[in-house]
Amino acid sequence: MENGVRRWLVNVSQWNPSEAQFASVISLFPVDEQTAITRYIKFEDKKRALVSRLLQYSLVHEVLGIPFDKIIIHRTAEGKPYLKNSIDFPFSNFNFNVSHHGDYVGIASEPLCLVGLDIVSITTPKQETELEFINNFSPYLTVLEWKNIAHAGSSEEMLAQFYRYWCLKEAFVKAIGAGLGYGLRRLEFHHTNWTGISVYIDGVESKKWRFSLSKLDEKHWVSIASGLPNKADELCCSNLSLPELGFTFRTVEELISNVN
């Protein structure tokens, strides 16, 4: 495994803690993180937020050897987490990204390349048809992407096609830390049955990015965007050509056991 590269997933539907167990885990984190977790109203949202923090701190602890209680994680204005602690080469651009949707919470890290992660849970709209739902996102899709969605087949297949495009766009934007203000229609994804994925930015194919898209189950997909930072060196460029690492499924119990 390339040092600093991790791909972890937790199925949060399989973790059903008691109030005491939840309180015990949340107590591992700084007060500001506890506040961010408990601000959610629904318990399922609190659970996802807690597992997201647990993945971040556990990954930093494992990869960099920083004691759990010494880890300092901040977030940009757009919400991308980053490590505040000083890092030495070969992890000079160590970065990670998290995502949670539906039953899954995930994290991906890279020592040099930029990385973005997105998970989508394909959910059938309740108050409108699939096509009406997709049409709400028309400002973010190119003509080609719309064409591919429209020709996908049934309404369920169209919805799945849309979510796959959305997953890729989100992963890219999260990798660069730009937020939705970037202009998702600037991105156009080309693929062959969702393999060999490439991105065109403002109509020009970019060779600085690599994408993967994986099916987790019938409802969930996950995508990873890996890209070259502005001042990329030869080592970073070579890392981008390495095969994409598969995901490792972790449990909350495993992550907690590695805290100390």
Buried (B, 14 or more C-beta within 10 A) or exposed (E): EEEBBBBBBBBBEEBEBEEEEBEEBBEBBBEEBBEBBEEBEEEEEBBBBBBBBBBBBBBBBBBBEBEBEEBEBEEEEBEBBBBEEEBEEEBEBBBBBBBBBBBBBBBBBBBBBBBBBBBBBBEEEEEEEBBEBBEEBEEBBBEEBBEBBEEBEEBEEBBBBBBBBBBBBBBBBBBBBBEEEBEBBBBBBEBEEBEEBBBBEEEEEBEBBBBBBBEBEEBBBBBBBBBBBEEBEEEBBEBBEEEEBEBEEBEBEEBBEBBE
